[in-house]
Amino acid sequence: MDVYTWLTCRMSYLRKTVVVTWEQLRFQFDRQVSTPCGYRHFRAGFCEASRWVLAIYRGAKVNEVANGIRPRPSPPHVGRDPRRALNQDGEPGRSALFSRACA
């Protein structure tokens, strides 16, 4: 869940291809890793979790590179907030689902 949340959030504002190093990911997700063996376990665990996430978030353009991962701009996995949708007059209004639930 952490990898999914991180990736969907990151993709929402990513405008160019970047490389996120294993060291950066380690500090963000698992500060406890300090030994080379722990580092390998972190990388293997992160890659395994990423495979599960990418099976669900198929639009994410992410590649593993030698020193980390390379996310590229991708469509967001979660759509826009329907409460911010425009009504027929082109003004901000409540979504149809929200309106029906509160009617």
C-alpha positions as CSV (number, residue, x, y, z in Angstrom):
1,M,0.0,0.0,0.0
2,D,2.9,2.4,0.7
3,V,4.4,1.9,-2.7
4,Y,1.0,2.4,-4.4
5,T,0.3,5.6,-2.4
6,W,3.7,7.0,-3.1
7,L,3.6,6.2,-6.8
8,T,0.1,7.6,-7.4
9,C,1.0,10.7,-5.5
10,R,4.3,11.1,-7.4
11,M,2.6,10.6,-10.8
12,S,0.1,13.3,-10.0
13,Y,2.7,16.1,-10.3
14,L,5.6,14.4,-12.3
15,R,6.3,16.5,-15.4
16,K,9.6,15.0,-16.6
17,T,11.4,11.7,-16.4
18,V,13.5,11.4,-13.2
19,V,15.6,8.8,-11.5
20,V,14.7,8.0,-7.9
21,T,17.8,6.3,-6.4
22,W,17.6,3.2,-4.2
23,E,19.2,5.4,-1.5
24,Q,16.4,8.0,-1.8
25,L,13.7,5.2,-1.7
26,R,15.4,3.6,1.3
27,F,15.3,6.8,3.3
28,Q,11.7,7.4,2.3
29,F,10.4,3.9,3.1
30,D,12.8,2.1,5.4
31,R,15.2,4.1,7.5
32,Q,16.1,0.9,9.5
33,V,18.2,-0.6,6.6
34,S,21.9,-0.1,7.4
35,T,23.7,-3.3,6.4
36,P,24.4,-4.4,2.8
37,C,22.2,-7.5,3.4
38,G,19.4,-5.2,4.7
39,Y,19.8,-3.0,1.6
40,R,19.4,-6.0,-0.7
41,H,16.3,-7.1,1.2
42,F,14.8,-3.6,0.9
43,R,15.5,-3.5,-2.9
44,A,14.0,-7.0,-3.4
45,G,11.0,-6.1,-1.3
46,F,10.4,-2.8,-3.1
47,C,10.7,-4.5,-6.5
48,E,8.2,-7.2,-5.4
49,A,5.7,-4.6,-4.1
50,S,6.2,-2.5,-7.3
51,R,5.3,-5.5,-9.5
52,W,2.0,-5.8,-7.6
53,V,1.3,-2.1,-7.9
54,L,2.1,-2.0,-11.6
55,A,-0.3,-5.0,-12.2
56,I,-3.1,-2.7,-10.9
57,Y,-1.8,0.7,-12.1
58,R,-1.1,-0.3,-15.7
59,G,-0.8,3.2,-16.9
60,A,2.3,3.9,-14.8
61,K,5.4,4.2,-16.8
62,V,8.2,3.0,-14.4
63,N,11.4,1.2,-15.2
64,E,14.0,-0.2,-12.9
65,V,17.5,1.1,-13.6
66,A,20.8,0.1,-12.0
67,N,20.7,2.8,-9.4
68,G,17.0,3.0,-8.7
69,I,13.7,3.4,-10.6
70,R,12.8,5.8,-13.4
71,P,9.2,7.0,-13.3
72,R,8.1,8.9,-16.4
73,P,5.1,11.2,-16.7
74,S,2.0,9.0,-16.7
75,P,-1.8,9.4,-16.5
76,P,-2.9,9.4,-12.8
77,H,-4.5,6.2,-11.6
78,V,-7.1,8.0,-9.6
79,G,-9.5,10.3,-11.5
80,R,-10.2,13.9,-10.5
81,D,-12.3,14.6,-7.5
82,P,-16.0,14.5,-8.8
83,R,-17.0,17.1,-6.2
84,R,-15.0,19.6,-8.2
85,A,-16.8,18.8,-11.5
86,L,-18.5,21.6,-13.3
87,N,-22.3,21.7,-13.5
88,Q,-24.3,22.4,-16.6
89,D,-23.6,26.2,-16.2
90,G,-19.9,25.7,-16.2
91,E,-19.7,26.5,-12.5
92,P,-18.2,24.4,-9.7
93,G,-20.9,22.2,-8.3
94,R,-21.6,18.9,-6.6
95,S,-21.3,15.7,-8.5
96,A,-24.4,13.8,-9.5
97,L,-23.6,11.0,-7.1
98,F,-23.1,13.5,-4.2
99,S,-26.3,15.3,-5.1
100,R,-28.3,12.1,-5.2
101,A,-26.9,10.9,-1.9
102,C,-27.7,14.1,-0.2
103,A,-31.1,14.7,-1.8
